[in-house]
């Protein structure tokens, strides 16, 4: 018994200790389990940050796509400065078409922004033909907007009206085909990659990146209207951010008012200019590890109401004397308008392009990161063809005015501070010149009294509306179009609206949409250079001053009022749900007989004792980052290479010792490379490749390669591919690195 009692006493103590042990063990195991679960959740399935934006109730179906639309980069005129002698001779950056498709479940709209001077009527018609062959009536003239960035260093040759063909050596099939194929392919890519997603709106301001190049005209607008704005340019940037339902970025569209003329009229390389560089920077950041033009993220930077807006922010001065240009007519005492040139903000056109492009990109990146206002609601599209030569504009219940047949004034020939004319014309001319008028009358005929009266006070230099040989010189039938995505309205303007013209269009469309309570807090954006090119659109008041933009407002002083009347009609139809009742209007012509002034490239010849691809000037053995590696090859005409979209004329390659292989680190689409094609005598030509070595370049072993084709005539023309390779060279952080 004693033993038992003793035993039981000890068991009670042990029992207490055991209970405490078990409790502590359970607590410990529980803590370990919780910690393990948390650890696993953090390492295996990281928790996504909580979004401040609630999930989308009815997401859009979104597709984005990009495709190369660079045409032949030799001999073809660049489109923008109207100088047929400014022909392509290489590549600064490649040109791309960027497409965005938005579908609300019952309707869809397409917005395309291409790195070209402008969209021509012929280009649009050929694109729509290709889309119809592929997709039937899915993508049509009413729901597809085609816009150009307005780079003045894109290729010409895609017009069907005589005036534009004269300045671009006619209709060039190889040029327009590359653009058509690029635009259609970008839509194909977007179409094939559609998925549910969300769209966010944001806007801000960019200061110091644009300048009004016709301030005297702007000041002629009513004072009370001007007082409503802080600047004589629109400094607002508007962005649309596209994501999938997981919040992963798909793309961005940005609108900012600036002329892409940082690359000036002396440039001969194909270039996407400042807006293209903003796209380049955004896409390179998002598409990590991809070469330019590759990767899923698409960034489009479109121009807005930039008709009187220059990127050359240091302003105009006389390049021969250093004095300021005359304020009223932008000319110099010696040399006239040709000597009055605007520059800046950089020391040369490449630096200016970089600075303006970076400014736009940085602000767009900031707005993209902070965008929270989500678009919701239906998408709509409204479109009409309009005969702009015969529009009656109702000013009020008792007064009306009319548009005119197209005509260009004397100041059109003066050019602008971004590129003046060669002859003795000046901006602000409200009287004709007997000398030039006499030449015009003898060669082209005298403008009729009706057209002179209609365009008053414009002194007519070219009465293009009365010139129809071999085809009409200017379009009569013009597209007007609006698409809406939720509360955002995109107005497709078929020309270059000045700052105040764009403001009036935006205000009118917004008022019309919101008048019927179908829209609220509408954001209206202007997209310029859309669908058909009709030069400029000034206000009535600016038209009276007759600077370059007014002289180039081809349908007369009431052009803007006519466009506003038609855009109001489209907006009203969208707001009232009556788009289907809109008359289509007269269809534009599709001319079958177009001329070309560009001959087929001749045979290529190489210097004696050389072959195509041989190096004429070799690279150095060592370069420091920040320096320029340069090599020159015996080359053929780039036109003989045919369709070079999605290909490259050059590569910069880095050698990897571990794998004994060469990696392509740059192509001719890269900002850091420049491909110069220099056409010499006797059908000989050279290709010089420059690599502007960035400070971020890795030390190592590199080489530069060039690819091309040359033409020979052996009974029949024969095209042969060639390539050339530089010597190997080293890149170091300092010249003393080993």
Secondary structure, DSSP 8 states (H G I E B T S, - for coil): -HHHHHHHHHHHHHHHHHHHHHHHHHHHHHHHHHHHHHHHHHHTS------SS---SS-EEEEEEEEE-----EEEEEESS--TT-EEEEESS--EEEEEEEE-SS-EEEEEEESSS---HHHHHHHHHHHHHHHTTSS-TTTEEEEE---TTEE-----SHHHHHHTTB--HHHHHHHHHHHHHHHHHHHHT-EEEEEEEEEEE--SS-EETTHHHHTTS-HHHHTT-SSSS--EEEEEEEEETTS-EEEEEEEE---S-SS-TT--SB--HHHHHHHHHHHHHHSTT--TT-SS-EEEEEE-S-TTEES-TTEEEETTT--B--TTT--BTTTBGGGEEEE-SSSSHHHHHHHHHHHHHHHHHHHHHH--EE--S-EEEEEEEEETTS-EEE-SSS-EEE--S--EEGGGGGEETTEE-SSS--TT--S--HHHHHHHHHHH----HHHHHHHTT--EEE-GGG--SSS-SS-SEEEEEEEEETTEEEEE-SSEE-HHHHHHHHHHHHHHHHHTTS-SS-EEEEE-SBSS--BEE--HHHHHH--HHHHTBTT-TTHHHHHHHHHHHHHHHHHHT-GGGS---------S---B-----------TT--TT-EEE---SEEETTSEEEEEEEE--GGGG---TT--SEEEEEEETTTTEEEEEEETTSTTEEEEEEE-STT-EEEEEEEE--TT--SEEEEEEEEEEEEEESSSEEEEEEEEE---EEEESSTT--
